[in-house]
Amino acid sequence: MELSYILNELGENRKEYFNAIAPPIMQTSNFAFSKVEELRNAFADEASAYLYSRGNNPTLKILSQKLAALDGAEDCLVFNSGAGAIFTAVLANIKSGDHIISVNKPYSWAQNLFNEILPRFAVTTTYVDGRDTENFRRAIQDNTVIIYLETPNSWSFHLQDLKEVAQLAKEKNILTICDNSYCSPLHQRPLAYGIDMVLQSATKYINGHSDVVAGVLCGTNKMMNRIFNSEYMNMGIGTTPFHAWLMIRGLRTLKIRLEKISNTTPQIVHFLKTHQQVEAVIFPFDEDFPQYQLAKEQMQGACGLFSFIVKSNTLEAVEQFCEGLQHILMAVSWGGHESLIIPGCAVVPRHDFDPGNRDHRTMRMYVGLEDAPYLIEDLQRGFAAMRQE
């Protein structure tokens, strides 16, 4: 299925809404029926009917068809956050006493789920360095039911070999879930490598305008229907018609936004790698990245998120760099039109700052839609603001 068709036509039947180019927002909570039998059928299979917008809605249906096609999946569920997609994907596939294997340092709310919530129900998690597939094999227990991946990770950018891990999991009858937020479906399709379910934060590239929080979970029809009729409906964590409409709008420009970002990012990486106040740059498509070959094999692009480590002896100098920027905004997340930066030291109490710890001097930067010279000039402004002691 061609990308242009998915982004611009799939799921859209303009004859149903007055031949309008843009689909309408079906801003309704429920739907009426003229026949009792029609209502009865809707109750019997709400996943395929329009009964109540907590489950299905026409605007949401257009979006979900597009997102499933982008991931090469049979079906898709859209959530009110990426964290909601993570929580639901895991919860739907565990029971008390089960065991999960996760990559080290996954997204913070995935880690909170594994560390704080699931242990209440006797579900345990083992963390492994996912750069070596054998680490997953060694961690498997008789009660292991899920292998949870995030490739690349959004700070260290560690990769997992999707094909190898999927093959191992299938040998052991273990479900695989992959967080694909970094790449988006345009730059990586985990299902094509044998992964069972793929999720992502649609807040990022899918929406692309920093005005929607949403999540996506894709997989087989059987799995998505089972989750829809249980966890998804019971927790009421689907997205709204308006947010679905905004994401449809965002998809129209997904390809050209990623092309722009992917062209600008290497220029910023090159500038930073050659700057005297930068110790290292961590970017999957940089030839010095340790897993560069794997990145090139299973990713079609690396978009705009990377980390760099500043040379600094003091917390004050790190803060001066961040606060000296005028155009690159200091904020979490990524994937929108605006370039962002977040210092690792922001999650460290001031008295615990250790210049010998590279994590404390790490900056995560996202390159948005601005031009490269504009961003480089701002980075130079930040470096000029640093005063070493």
HULINNOR-V987834 format. One line per field, one symbol per residue. burial: I if it has 9 or more other ideal C-beta (glycine too) atoms within 8 Angstrom, else O. Layout:
BEGIN
burial = ???
END
This chain:
BEGIN
burial = OOIOIIIOOIIOOIOOIOOOOOIOIIOOOOOOOOOOOIIOIIOOOIIOIOIIIOIIIOIIIIIIIIIIIIIOIOIIIIIIIIIIIIIIIIOIIIOOOIIIIIIIOIIOIIIIIIIOOIIOOOIIIIOIOIOOIOIIOOIIOOOIIIIIIIIIIIIOIIIIIIIOIIIIIIOOOIIIIIIIIIIIIIIIIIIOIIIIIIIIIIIIIIIIIIOIOIIIIIIIOOIIIIIIIIIIIOOOIIIOIOIIIIIIIIIOOIIOIIOIIIOIIIIIIOIIIOIOOIOOIIIIIIOOIOIIOIIOOIIOIIIIIIIIIIOIOIIOIIIIIIOIIOIIIIOOIIIIOIIIIIIIIOOIOOOOIOIOOOOIIIIIIIIIOIOIOIIIOIIOIIIOIIOOO
END
